Amino acid sequence: MGHALYLAQVGLRHRDVEPLRGLGRNVLEVIARHDGDTFRAVYTVRFRAAVYVLHAFQKKAKRGIATPKREIDLIRHRLGGAERHYREHYGGGE
């Protein structure tokens, strides 16, 4: 995951990264599997000067690939916080 985030910082995309459905093309997730478990890190490349990691979690459900609503709501909330932070610290524009 760290390597995927580094690639995002330099403007590239890791092969295990895909857009997170329902949150726009600039909110991405990297999926990593380890010892039979699945982990996800969600980040945004929406802003020119920064990459914001919005959430990282272990996928617990054994059926389906959909991200639980609770996790999506948290990601949306943190995206709003990232937008405010960017506006305050980087002067506004995307």
C-alpha positions in Angstrom: 0.0 0.0 0.0 2.8 2.4 0.8 4.2 2.0 -2.7 0.8 2.6 -4.3 0.5 5.8 -2.2 4.0 6.9 -3.3 3.1 6.4 -6.9 0.0 8.5 -6.4 2.2 11.3 -5.0 4.3 11.3 -8.1 1.3 11.2 -10.5 1.3 7.5 -11.3 -1.2 4.7 -10.5 -0.3 1.3 -9.1 -1.8 -1.8 -10.9 -3.9 -2.7 -7.7 -5.7 0.7 -7.6 -9.2 1.4 -8.9 -11.8 4.1 -8.5 -14.1 3.7 -5.5 -17.6 3.4 -6.9 -20.0 6.2 -6.2 -17.3 8.8 -5.1 -16.0 10.0 -8.4 -13.0 9.2 -10.5 -10.5 11.0 -8.2 -11.3 8.9 -5.1 -9.3 5.7 -5.4 -8.7 2.5 -3.4 -5.8 0.2 -3.3 -6.6 -3.4 -2.3 -4.0 -5.6 -0.7 -4.3 -9.2 0.4 -2.2 -10.7 3.2 -2.6 -14.1 4.9 -6.1 -14.6 3.6 -7.3 -11.1 4.7 -8.1 -8.1 2.5 -7.1 -4.6 3.4 -8.1 -1.4 1.6 -6.7 2.2 1.7 -8.9 4.9 0.2 -7.3 8.2 -1.0 -8.0 11.1 -3.2 -5.9 12.6 -6.0 -8.4 15.4 -6.5 -6.1 18.2 -5.5 -3.0 19.3 -7.4 -0.7 19.8 -4.4 -1.6 16.9 -2.1 -2.7 13.3 -1.9 -5.1 12.7 1.1 -5.5 9.2 2.6 -9.1 9.2 3.7 -9.4 5.8 5.3 -7.7 2.4 5.7 -9.5 -0.7 6.9 -9.6 -4.5 6.8 -12.5 -5.8 4.8 -14.3 -8.2 7.1 -17.3 -9.5 5.1 -16.6 -12.8 3.5 -19.3 -12.4 0.8 -19.5 -9.6 -1.8 -17.0 -6.9 -2.7 -19.1 -3.8 -1.9 -17.7 -1.4 0.6 -20.0 -1.2 3.6 -22.2 1.9 3.8 -20.6 2.8 7.2 -17.2 3.0 5.6 -18.5 5.0 2.6 -20.1 7.5 4.9 -16.8 7.9 6.8 -14.9 8.4 3.6 -17.4 11.0 2.4 -17.0 12.9 5.7 -13.2 12.8 5.5 -13.3 13.9 1.9 -15.2 17.0 3.1 -12.5 17.6 5.7 -9.7 17.2 3.1 -11.5 19.8 0.9 -11.6 22.2 3.8 -8.0 21.5 4.7 -6.8 22.0 1.2 -8.7 25.2 0.8 -7.3 26.6 4.1 -3.7 25.5 3.6 -3.2 25.5 -0.2 -5.3 28.5 -1.2 -8.5 27.1 -2.6 -8.5 25.8 -6.2 -8.2 22.1 -7.1 
